Amino acid sequence: MQCYVYRASKRADTYVYLPEKDDFSELPEGVMRALGNLEFALEFELTPERTLAQEDPQKVLVNLDEQGFHLQFPPPEDEPKP
């Protein structure tokens, strides 16, 4: 599945994954307000085998399929970054 990632302007290190470029129709209005402007960051082919820096690709695929988007939040401060 082709995947499009957007950086949130109001929340540092927060990203939105979408299955369609620039299609924010599945994002709830409250989420859109909380995230601010979404700036396109990257596009890639997402497969269950693909390694992602901070996310489980299977979880991302399920969220894209079931709710039409996936939110990636920064790791908690006390957790070391991979």
DSSP file with accessible surface (Angstrom, degrees, kcal/mol):
  #  RESIDUE AA STRUCTURE BP1 BP2  ACC     N-H-->O    O-->H-N    N-H-->O    O-->H-N    TCO  KAPPA ALPHA  PHI   PSI    X-CA   Y-CA   Z-CA
    1    1 A M              0   0   81      0, 0.0    45,-3.7     0, 0.0     2,-0.2   0.000 360.0 360.0 360.0 134.5    0.0    0.0    0.0
    2    2 A Q  E     -A   45   0A  62     43,-0.2     2,-0.4    17,-0.2    43,-0.2  -0.563 360.0-162.3 -73.5 138.6    1.2    3.5   -0.9
    3    3 A C  E     -A   44   0A   0     41,-2.7    41,-2.2    -2,-0.2     2,-0.4  -0.980  11.4-158.3-131.5 139.2    1.5    5.6    2.3
    4    4 A Y  E     -AB  43  18A  35     14,-2.8    14,-2.9    -2,-0.4     2,-0.4  -0.967  10.3-157.5-121.1 129.6    1.7    9.4    2.7
    5    5 A V  E     -AB  42  17A   4     37,-3.1    36,-3.3    -2,-0.4    37,-1.5  -0.910   6.3-168.9-115.5 136.0    3.1   10.9    5.9
    6    6 A Y  E     -AB  40  16A   1     10,-2.6    10,-2.5    -2,-0.4     2,-0.4  -0.954  17.1-133.7-125.8 140.6    2.4   14.4    7.2
    7    7 A R  E     -AB  39  15A  93     32,-3.2    32,-2.6    -2,-0.4     2,-0.3  -0.774  22.7-128.2 -93.3 132.7    4.1   16.4   10.0
    8    8 A A  E     -A   38   0A   6      6,-2.6     6,-0.3    -2,-0.4    30,-0.2  -0.638   8.9-154.3 -82.2 134.9    1.9   18.2   12.5
    9    9 A S  S    S+     0   0   79     28,-2.1    27,-0.2    26,-0.5    -1,-0.1   0.799  91.5  45.2 -79.5 -27.9    2.7   21.9   13.0
   10   10 A K  S    S+     0   0  143     25,-2.7     2,-0.5    27,-0.2    -1,-0.2   0.600 111.5  52.0 -92.7 -12.0    1.2   22.1   16.6
   11   11 A R  S >  S-     0   0  110     24,-0.5     3,-1.3     3,-0.2    -3,-0.3  -0.941  83.3-129.6-131.4 113.6    2.7   18.9   18.0
   12   12 A A  T 3  S+     0   0   80     -2,-0.5     3,-0.1     1,-0.3    -3,-0.1  -0.252  89.4   5.5 -60.4 140.6    6.4   18.2   17.8
   13   13 A D  T 3  S+     0   0   81      1,-0.2     2,-0.4    -5,-0.1    -1,-0.3   0.771  96.1 132.1  56.6  31.3    7.3   14.8   16.4
   14   14 A T    <   -     0   0    0     -3,-1.3    -6,-2.6    -6,-0.3     2,-0.3  -0.957  33.0-176.1-114.6 132.1    3.7   13.9   15.7
   15   15 A Y  E     -BC   7  72A  49     57,-2.5    57,-3.2    -2,-0.4     2,-0.5  -0.935  19.4-146.8-131.0 151.2    2.9   12.5   12.3
   16   16 A V  E     -BC   6  71A   0    -10,-2.5   -10,-2.6    -2,-0.3     2,-0.4  -0.969  12.4-155.3-116.9 128.7   -0.2   11.4   10.4
   17   17 A Y  E     -BC   5  70A  16     53,-3.0    53,-1.7    -2,-0.5   -12,-0.2  -0.885  15.9-176.9-101.6 134.2   -0.1    8.5    7.9
   18   18 A L  E     -B    4   0A   1    -14,-2.9   -14,-2.8    -2,-0.4    51,-0.1  -0.966  31.5-143.3-130.3 150.0   -2.7    8.4    5.1
   19   19 A P  S    S+     0   0   32      0, 0.0     2,-0.4     0, 0.0   -17,-0.2   0.654  93.1  45.5 -83.8 -14.9   -3.5    5.9    2.4
   20   20 A E  S >  S-     0   0  118      3,-0.3     3,-1.7    48,-0.2   -16,-0.1  -0.996  95.6-107.1-130.2 133.6   -4.3    8.8   -0.1
   21   21 A K  T 3  S-     0   0  102     -2,-0.4     3,-0.1     1,-0.3    22,-0.0  -0.350  98.2  -6.1 -63.0 131.1   -2.2   11.9   -0.7
   22   22 A D  T 3  S+     0   0   96      1,-0.2     2,-1.0    -2,-0.1    -1,-0.3   0.621  93.3 133.4  61.0  19.6   -3.8   15.1    0.7
   23   23 A D    <   +     0   0   71     -3,-1.7     3,-0.4     1,-0.1    -3,-0.3  -0.783  16.1 159.2-102.6  93.9   -7.1   13.2    1.7
   24   24 A F    >   +     0   0   57     -2,-1.0     3,-1.4     1,-0.2    -1,-0.1   0.244  38.0 112.0 -95.2  12.5   -7.8   14.4    5.2
   25   25 A S  T 3  S+     0   0   85      1,-0.3    -1,-0.2    -3,-0.0    -2,-0.0   0.754  74.5  52.0 -62.9 -25.7  -11.5   13.5    5.1
   26   26 A E  T 3  S+     0   0  113     -3,-0.4    -1,-0.3    42,-0.2    43,-0.1   0.606  86.1  99.2 -87.1 -12.1  -11.2   10.6    7.6
   27   27 A L  S <  S-     0   0   12     -3,-1.4    41,-0.0    41,-0.1     5,-0.0  -0.637  80.8-118.2 -77.5 126.2   -9.4   12.7   10.2
   28   28 A P     >  -     0   0   64      0, 0.0     4,-2.2     0, 0.0     3,-0.4  -0.286  21.1-117.9 -60.6 148.5  -11.9   13.9   12.9
   29   29 A E  H  > S+     0   0  147      1,-0.2     4,-2.5     2,-0.2     5,-0.2   0.883 114.0  54.6 -56.6 -41.4  -12.2   17.7   13.2
   30   30 A G  H  > S+     0   0   37      1,-0.2     4,-2.2     2,-0.2    -1,-0.2   0.880 108.0  49.3 -62.0 -37.8  -10.9   17.7   16.7
   31   31 A V  H  > S+     0   0   37     -3,-0.4     4,-2.2     2,-0.2     5,-0.2   0.928 109.6  51.7 -66.9 -43.9   -7.8   15.9   15.7
   32   32 A M  H  X S+     0   0   59     -4,-2.2     4,-1.7     1,-0.2    -2,-0.2   0.923 111.4  47.2 -58.9 -44.4   -7.2   18.3   12.8
   33   33 A R  H  < S+     0   0  148     -4,-2.5    -1,-0.2     1,-0.2    -2,-0.2   0.911 112.1  50.0 -63.7 -42.8   -7.5   21.3   15.2
   34   34 A A  H  < S+     0   0   54     -4,-2.2    -1,-0.2     1,-0.2    -2,-0.2   0.839 114.9  43.3 -66.2 -32.2   -5.1   19.7   17.7
   35   35 A L  H  < S-     0   0    4     -4,-2.2   -25,-2.7     1,-0.2   -26,-0.5   0.726  93.0-158.3 -87.1 -24.0   -2.5   18.9   15.1
   36   36 A G     <  +     0   0   15     -4,-1.7    -1,-0.2    -5,-0.2    -2,-0.1  -0.449  55.8   2.9  78.2-154.4   -2.6   22.3   13.2
   37   37 A N  S    S-     0   0  132     -2,-0.1   -28,-2.1   -29,-0.1     2,-0.6  -0.399  70.8-139.9 -65.9 140.8   -1.4   22.4    9.7
   38   38 A L  E     -A    8   0A  29    -30,-0.2     2,-0.5   -29,-0.1   -30,-0.2  -0.928  15.1-160.6-106.8 118.6   -0.2   19.1    8.2
   39   39 A E  E     -A    7   0A 121    -32,-2.6   -32,-3.2    -2,-0.6     2,-0.0  -0.864  25.6-112.5-103.1 127.1    2.9   19.4    6.1
   40   40 A F  E     +A    6   0A  73     -2,-0.5   -34,-0.3   -34,-0.2     3,-0.1  -0.328  41.0 169.1 -58.1 130.6    3.7   16.6    3.6
   41   41 A A  E     -     0   0A  31    -36,-3.3     2,-0.3     1,-0.4   -35,-0.2   0.774  51.8 -25.4-112.7 -48.3    6.9   14.8    4.8
   42   42 A L  E     -A    5   0A  81    -37,-1.5   -37,-3.1     2,-0.0    -1,-0.4  -0.992  41.2-141.2-164.9 166.0    7.3   11.6    2.7
   43   43 A E  E     +A    4   0A  92     -2,-0.3     2,-0.3   -39,-0.2   -39,-0.2  -0.984  30.1 153.9-133.3 138.6    5.7    8.9    0.6
   44   44 A F  E     -A    3   0A  19    -41,-2.2   -41,-2.7    -2,-0.4     2,-0.6  -0.984  48.0 -93.9-158.0 166.0    6.6    5.2    0.6
   45   45 A E  E     -A    2   0A  93     -2,-0.3     2,-0.6   -43,-0.2   -43,-0.2  -0.771  40.8-152.6 -86.0 118.5    5.3    1.7    0.0
   46   46 A L        +     0   0    2    -45,-3.7    -2,-0.0    -2,-0.6    -1,-0.0  -0.852  22.8 164.5 -99.8 122.1    4.1    0.2    3.2
   47   47 A T    >   -     0   0   46     -2,-0.6     3,-1.2     1,-0.0    14,-0.1  -0.891  50.7-108.4-127.4 160.6    4.2   -3.5    3.6
   48   48 A P  T 3  S+     0   0   54      0, 0.0    10,-0.3     0, 0.0    11,-0.1   0.794 120.0  51.6 -60.0 -24.2    3.9   -5.7    6.7
   49   49 A E  T 3  S+     0   0  152      8,-0.1     2,-0.1     2,-0.1    -3,-0.0   0.612  83.8 111.2 -88.1 -13.1    7.6   -6.5    6.4
   50   50 A R    <   -     0   0  105     -3,-1.2     2,-0.5     1,-0.1    -4,-0.0  -0.370  67.1-129.0 -67.4 138.7    8.8   -3.0    6.1
   51   51 A T        -     0   0  131     -2,-0.1     2,-0.4     5,-0.1     5,-0.1  -0.762  24.1-168.2 -88.8 127.4   10.8   -1.6    9.1
   52   52 A L        -     0   0   26      3,-0.5     0, 0.0    -2,-0.5     0, 0.0  -0.909  26.0-125.7-113.8 147.8    9.6    1.7   10.5
   53   53 A A  S    S+     0   0   88     -2,-0.4    -1,-0.1     1,-0.2     3,-0.0   0.885 100.1   2.1 -59.7 -44.5   11.6    3.8   13.0
   54   54 A Q  S    S+     0   0   76     27,-0.1     2,-0.3    -3,-0.0    -1,-0.2   0.397 118.1  68.4-128.2   2.6    8.9    4.1   15.7
   55   55 A E  S    S-     0   0   33     17,-0.1    -3,-0.5     4,-0.0     3,-0.1  -0.904  74.0-117.1-129.0 155.3    5.9    2.1   14.5
   56   56 A D     >  -     0   0   88     -2,-0.3     4,-2.1     1,-0.1     3,-0.3  -0.801  25.8-146.3 -84.3 117.5    4.7   -1.5   13.9
   57   57 A P  H  > S+     0   0   17      0, 0.0     4,-2.6     0, 0.0     5,-0.2   0.852  97.6  55.7 -58.9 -32.9    4.0   -1.6   10.2
   58   58 A Q  H  > S+     0   0  108    -10,-0.3     4,-2.3     2,-0.2     5,-0.2   0.922 107.8  48.7 -64.6 -42.1    1.1   -4.1   10.8
   59   59 A K  H  > S+     0   0  112     -3,-0.3     4,-2.5     2,-0.2    -1,-0.2   0.909 111.3  50.0 -62.8 -43.0   -0.5   -1.7   13.3
   60   60 A V  H  X S+     0   0    0     -4,-2.1     4,-2.7     2,-0.2     5,-0.2   0.943 110.7  49.7 -61.7 -46.1   -0.2    1.2   10.8
   61   61 A L  H  X S+     0   0   33     -4,-2.6     4,-2.3     1,-0.2    -2,-0.2   0.908 111.2  49.0 -60.4 -43.0   -1.7   -1.0    8.0
   62   62 A V  H  X S+     0   0   64     -4,-2.3     4,-3.2     2,-0.2     5,-0.3   0.939 112.4  47.8 -62.9 -46.4   -4.7   -2.0   10.2
   63   63 A N  H  X>S+     0   0   33     -4,-2.5     4,-2.6     1,-0.2     5,-1.0   0.909 111.5  50.1 -63.1 -40.5   -5.3    1.6   11.2
   64   64 A L  H  X5S+     0   0    6     -4,-2.7     4,-0.7     4,-0.2    -1,-0.2   0.916 116.5  42.5 -62.9 -40.6   -5.2    2.8    7.6
   65   65 A D  H  <5S+     0   0  130     -4,-2.3    -2,-0.2    -5,-0.2    -1,-0.2   0.919 123.0  35.6 -71.9 -44.4   -7.6    0.1    6.6
   66   66 A E  H  <5S+     0   0  149     -4,-3.2    -3,-0.2    -5,-0.2    -2,-0.2   0.840 136.3  14.3 -83.7 -37.2  -10.0    0.4    9.5
   67   67 A Q  H  <5S-     0   0   82     -4,-2.6    -3,-0.2    -5,-0.3    -2,-0.1   0.505  96.0-117.4-119.0  -6.9  -10.1    4.2   10.3
   68   68 A G  S  <<S+     0   0   14     -5,-1.0     2,-0.3    -4,-0.7    -4,-0.2   0.485  86.4  46.4  85.8   4.6   -8.4    5.7    7.2
   69   69 A F        -     0   0   19     -6,-0.9     2,-0.4   -51,-0.1    -2,-0.2  -0.982  62.4-144.4-164.0 165.4   -5.4    7.2    9.1
   70   70 A H  E     -C   17   0A   2    -53,-1.7   -53,-3.0    -2,-0.3     2,-0.5  -0.995  13.3-148.1-138.8 134.2   -2.7    6.4   11.6
   71   71 A L  E     -C   16   0A  35     -2,-0.4     2,-0.6   -55,-0.2   -55,-0.2  -0.888   6.4-162.0-103.3 132.5   -1.3    8.9   14.2
   72   72 A Q  E     -C   15   0A  13    -57,-3.2   -57,-2.5    -2,-0.5   -17,-0.1  -0.961  10.3-168.8-114.2 116.2    2.3    8.6   15.3
   73   73 A F        -     0   0   95     -2,-0.6   -59,-0.2   -59,-0.2   -60,-0.1  -0.671  32.5 -93.2 -97.8 158.0    3.1   10.3   18.6
   74   74 A P        -     0   0   46      0, 0.0    -1,-0.1     0, 0.0     3,-0.1  -0.327  50.0 -97.8 -65.5 152.6    6.6   11.0   20.0
   75   75 A P        -     0   0   26      0, 0.0     6,-0.1     0, 0.0    -3,-0.0  -0.349  51.2 -86.2 -66.6 153.6    7.9    8.3   22.3
   76   76 A P    >   -     0   0   69      0, 0.0     3,-1.6     0, 0.0    -3,-0.0  -0.257  39.3-114.2 -57.9 149.8    7.6    9.1   26.1
   77   77 A E  T 3  S+     0   0  196      1,-0.3     0, 0.0    -3,-0.1     0, 0.0   0.811 113.9  54.0 -56.7 -35.8   10.4   11.2   27.4
   78   78 A D  T 3  S+     0   0  144      2,-0.1    -1,-0.3     0, 0.0     0, 0.0   0.600  91.9  87.6 -81.7  -7.2   11.7    8.4   29.7
   79   79 A E  S <  S-     0   0  112     -3,-1.6     2,-0.1     1,-0.0     0, 0.0  -0.752  82.2-122.1 -92.1 131.2   11.9    5.8   26.9
   80   80 A P        -     0   0  116      0, 0.0    -2,-0.1     0, 0.0    -1,-0.0  -0.470  29.9-114.3 -68.2 143.1   15.2    5.7   24.9
   81   81 A K              0   0  141     -2,-0.1   -27,-0.1     1,-0.1     0, 0.0  -0.564 360.0 360.0 -77.3 142.0   14.7    6.3   21.2
   82   82 A P              0   0  138      0, 0.0    -1,-0.1     0, 0.0   -29,-0.0  -0.216 360.0 360.0 -68.6 360.0   15.5    3.3   19.0
